[in-house]
Amino acid sequence: MPSGGRYGRRLAGALVGAAVLAVVWTALGAWADGPGALVLLTLAYHHLTLTGWLVVGALSGAVFAGRRRGERAAAAFVVIPLAAGWLMVGGLAGALTGDGAEVASSTAPGRPDRRLVVHSDFGLLDPHWTVYVEQGTWPAVRRWPVASFNGDAADNGFAGASWEGPSRIRLDPAEGPPAHVTVAPSGRPASYATFG
């Protein structure tokens, strides 16, 4: 079946719809982001580089799927430079903000619905670690920040985070005394610790 026909237009429409859905999901995640936010809702917002690649790929595919063979070359002269520019901007944004990677997690003793999660962001200047408490079962998992470690100096680095019980967290900097944070039954930490 030739592209640009009914099948090509349907595919193009589906790809544009997927791109719009990704952008709306990202915008909702940015709006809802904060302590206690649903992890599923903020997922696209916290992975901007990947989301940007998906949007550009879907829109590029839509342009080519909805065109006849002779129009594809003309569309390529427009789409490819725009896609390349968008991906460079997205890559730079990802490098500046750091799409945090999960580097450690542990389940609270006696609470299989509560996890301690450590994300590491390596931006342009200094490493940064953020510790979160996640509570709930998928897809209704909520996330609260517990601590941040700024690795601009050796003593501010992240050495560890662990459970001391189902509702108590121990946070260890590279140097100095640990901090202890209590977690409420809702999953919300009683305090926020900052190192550096």
Secondary structure, 3 states (H helix, E strand, C coil): CCCCCHHHHHHHHHHHHHHHHHHHHHHHHHHHCCCCEEHHHHCCHHHHHHHHHHHHHHHHHHHHHCCCHHHHHHHHHHHHHHHHHHHHHHHHHHHHHCCCEEEEEEEECCEEEEEEEEEEEECCCCEEEEEEEEECCCCCCEEEEEEEEECCCHHHCEEEEEEEECCEEEEEECCCCCEEEEECCCCCECCCEEEC
